[in-house]
Amino acid sequence: MVRFKNRYFVCEYVQENQEKEFSERDLLNEIRDQVQYHFGDFGSARIQFSFQVKYLNTVSRLFILRVARDYKNIIWNTLLFMNMFRGLPIKIKVLGCSGTIKKCEIKARRLLTKWVHKVLKYDMPNQLRTTIVRDYQQTQQILPQLTQ
């Protein structure tokens, strides 16, 4: 029996208007539509069974994707060329690619910790501060569950 070999991407999205939040399903469908647009039926069929959004945090704008190792370039190129999300401008940065989700989890934790420390330096209302800290603590509990 042969195991499936995957690649995991740690990505961050930058959106000018933070008005609309979206779910993992929305992100998955939009990236699939972009693969269809850029690579046609061939690319869409290649990633269909292995492509998955493993984690999405709309506060820190980080997400983790899984795709089969052989087709990682299709997803990587699609993310680089993606500039619209449901009619809104968006830019996606690929922060890392790894063969194991554990390494992506470590990278996401490190990036999230840097982001929280950077944000908490600024003067902000206590309600926003507690929301950020609470979300950070929830994320620290969720990320290890990805590897189980």
C-alpha positions as CSV (number, residue, x, y, z in Angstrom):
1,M,0.0,0.0,0.0
2,V,1.3,3.4,-1.0
3,R,0.7,6.5,1.0
4,F,-0.5,9.8,-0.6
5,K,2.2,12.4,-0.7
6,N,0.9,15.9,-0.1
7,R,2.2,19.4,0.1
8,Y,0.9,22.0,2.6
9,F,0.9,25.7,2.0
10,V,0.9,28.4,4.6
11,C,-0.6,31.5,3.1
12,E,-1.8,35.0,4.0
13,Y,-4.4,37.0,2.2
14,V,-4.4,40.8,2.1
15,Q,-7.8,42.3,1.4
16,E,-8.4,46.1,1.1
17,N,-11.9,46.0,2.4
18,Q,-12.4,43.8,5.4
19,E,-16.2,44.1,5.2
20,K,-16.9,40.6,4.1
21,E,-15.7,37.5,6.0
22,F,-15.6,34.2,4.3
23,S,-15.5,30.6,5.2
24,E,-13.2,27.7,4.3
25,R,-15.8,26.5,1.8
26,D,-15.8,30.0,0.1
27,L,-12.0,30.0,-0.1
28,L,-11.9,26.5,-1.5
29,N,-14.5,27.2,-4.2
30,E,-12.9,30.4,-5.2
31,I,-9.4,28.8,-5.6
32,R,-11.0,25.9,-7.6
33,D,-12.7,28.5,-9.9
34,Q,-9.4,30.2,-10.4
35,V,-7.7,26.9,-11.2
36,Q,-10.4,26.2,-13.7
37,Y,-9.8,29.7,-15.2
38,H,-6.0,29.5,-15.4
39,F,-5.5,25.7,-16.1
40,G,-8.8,24.6,-17.6
41,D,-10.4,21.2,-17.1
42,F,-7.0,19.6,-16.9
43,G,-5.9,21.5,-13.9
44,S,-9.2,21.3,-12.2
45,A,-9.4,17.6,-12.6
46,R,-5.9,17.1,-11.3
47,I,-6.5,18.9,-8.0
48,Q,-10.1,17.8,-7.5
49,F,-9.5,14.9,-5.0
50,S,-6.5,16.1,-3.1
51,F,-7.2,19.9,-2.6
52,Q,-8.4,20.9,0.8
53,V,-8.4,24.0,3.1
54,K,-7.1,22.7,6.4
55,Y,-7.2,25.9,8.4
56,L,-8.5,29.4,8.0
57,N,-8.2,32.3,10.5
58,T,-10.1,35.4,9.3
59,V,-8.6,37.6,12.1
60,S,-4.9,37.0,11.3
61,R,-5.7,36.2,7.6
62,L,-3.7,33.0,7.7
63,F,-4.8,29.7,6.0
64,I,-3.3,26.3,5.3
65,L,-3.9,24.4,2.1
66,R,-3.3,20.7,1.2
67,V,-2.7,19.5,-2.3
68,A,-1.1,16.4,-3.9
69,R,2.7,16.7,-4.2
70,D,2.6,16.3,-8.0
71,Y,0.2,19.2,-8.5
72,K,1.6,21.8,-6.0
73,N,2.8,24.0,-8.9
74,I,-0.8,24.4,-10.2
75,I,-2.0,25.7,-6.8
76,W,1.1,27.8,-6.3
77,N,0.7,29.5,-9.6
78,T,-3.0,30.0,-9.1
79,L,-2.4,31.7,-5.8
80,L,0.1,34.0,-7.3
81,F,-2.2,35.1,-10.1
82,M,-5.3,35.4,-7.9
83,N,-6.3,39.0,-7.6
84,M,-10.1,39.0,-7.0
85,F,-12.2,37.2,-4.5
86,R,-15.9,37.5,-5.1
87,G,-15.5,40.8,-6.8
88,L,-13.2,42.3,-4.2
89,P,-9.5,42.9,-4.7
90,I,-7.3,40.4,-2.8
91,K,-3.6,39.5,-2.8
92,I,-2.4,36.1,-1.6
93,K,1.1,35.6,-0.3
94,V,2.5,32.1,0.0
95,L,4.6,32.1,3.2
96,G,5.7,28.6,3.1
97,C,5.4,25.1,1.6
98,S,6.1,21.9,3.4
99,G,5.7,18.2,3.1
100,T,4.2,17.8,6.5
101,I,1.4,19.6,8.2
102,K,3.4,19.7,11.4
103,K,6.0,22.0,9.9
104,C,3.2,24.2,8.5
105,E,1.6,24.3,12.0
106,I,4.9,25.5,13.5
107,K,5.3,28.2,10.9
108,A,1.7,29.3,11.3
109,R,2.2,29.5,15.1
110,R,5.4,31.5,14.7
111,L,3.7,33.9,12.2
112,L,0.6,34.3,14.4
113,T,2.7,35.0,17.5
114,K,4.6,37.7,15.6
115,W,1.4,39.2,14.3
116,V,-0.3,39.3,17.8
117,H,2.8,40.9,19.4
118,K,2.9,43.5,16.6
119,V,-0.8,44.3,16.9
120,L,-0.8,44.5,20.7
121,K,1.9,47.2,20.7
122,Y,-0.6,49.7,19.3
123,D,-3.1,51.6,21.4
124,M,-6.6,50.0,20.9
125,P,-9.9,49.6,22.8
126,N,-9.9,46.9,25.5
127,Q,-12.7,45.0,23.7
128,L,-10.6,44.6,20.6
129,R,-7.6,43.7,22.6
130,T,-9.4,40.9,24.4
131,T,-10.9,39.6,21.2
132,I,-7.5,39.3,19.6
133,V,-6.0,37.6,22.6
134,R,-9.0,35.2,22.8
135,D,-8.7,34.4,19.1
136,Y,-5.0,33.8,19.5
137,Q,-5.6,31.4,22.4
138,Q,-8.2,29.5,20.5
139,T,-5.9,29.2,17.5
140,Q,-3.2,27.8,19.7
141,Q,-5.6,25.1,20.7
142,I,-6.8,24.4,17.1
143,L,-3.5,24.2,15.3
144,P,-2.2,21.0,17.1
145,Q,-5.5,19.3,16.3
146,L,-4.6,19.5,12.6
147,T,-1.9,16.9,13.0
148,Q,-4.1,14.4,14.8
